[in-house]
Amino acid sequence: MQIIFESRNADGNQLRDLTVERVRFALRRLTTWVPRAKVQFSDINGPRGGVDKRCQVELKTDTAGTVVITSLAHDWRTALDRSLIRATRVLTRSLQRSQKPVRSRSAKLAVDHGQVTQ
């Protein structure tokens, strides 16, 4: 899996190794479906402080399309963890939805008429 890291802030650049490690850990079960992940850090308010650390995680997949999750927090690590939790949850749900077998019309009619016994 290719992981692209972008940050406009000097503090965000210090988290490069930690970010790559966290993304690999969070997506370890989904690496076959996610060939590319992009993580962007930005500081919205600058030096003023507050809830202004923004982390955007973009996961490109062949089957589920592109999943983009953004979160805000007081610090970079919390924003990253929140984004990764939501991204894995959304991606897992969409992959399960796409792999769910579709029942045929005859099977549905048999169930409706009580012909199928359990």
N, C-alpha and C positions, 0 to 999 in steps of 0.2 A: 504494500500500500504506500502510495506517495503522499507525504504530508507536507503541505505548504504553510509556512508561518510568516505572517506579516504584522508588523507593529510600527506605528509612527512615533512611539514614545520610547525613551531610553530605558525606563523601568520595565517596559514590556519586552524589550529585547533580551533582558537578563533571564526571562522565563522560557526562552526557546527550548532548552533541553528538557525542562520539566513538562512543557506543553506537549512535545513530541512523545514523551514517555506516557503521559496521561491519555493522549489520544489513542496510542497503540493499545494500552490496557483497556480502555473503555470499549474499543471496537474489536477486541480480539476474537470474538465469536462471529463478527460480521465482515471480516476481511475479504471473504470471497465475493461479497456483494458490493463492497466499497473500494474501488481501485484508487480513489483520490479524495483526500480530505484537506480542507483549507481552513485555517484558523486566523482570524484577524483580531488584534487588540487595538482599542483606541480609547483615549481619555477625552470625554465629552466636555467637561468644564475646565480642563487644564489644571492649573495649580489651586483653584478655588476650593477643591475638595467636594465632599458629598458623595452621593451614589452616582458615580460618573464613570466607572470603569466598565467599558463595553467589550464583550467578547462575542464574536460571530463565528459560528461553525457552519461550514458548507460541505455537505457530503454528496459526491456525485456517484450515482449508481446507474447501471444499465436497465434494471427492471423497474425501480421505483422512481426514477427521475432524479431531481436534485432536491435535497432537504437542506433548508437554511434555517438555523435557529440563532436568535440573538438574546443575550441576557445582560442585565445591568447589576452591578454590585459595588460594595465599598472597596474591594480589592480584586486583583486579577485572578487569583486562585479560585475564589468563590464564583466569579463570573464564568470561568472556564468549566468548573465542575457542574454548575447548573446547566450550561449549554450542552455539555456532553450527555448529561442524564436525559434531558429532553430530546436530544437528537437521536440517541439510541432507542428511546421509547417510541418515537414517531416512526423511525425507520423499521424497527421490529414489527410494529403494528401494520405498516403498509406492506411489508414483505409477507406477513401472515395472510393478509387480505388478498394479495395477488396469487398466493399458492393454494388458497382454499378451493377444493374441488366443487364444481358446479353440478348439481344433481340434474339428471335428465327429466324431461317432462313425464315420461312413463313411470318413473320411480315416484314422482310427486303425486301422480294420479292414483297409483296403487296405495300410497300412504293415506290419501284423502278418503278412499273408499274402504279402508280397513282390511285390505287384502294382504298386507305385510304383517306377519306375526313376529313377535320378538321373543 
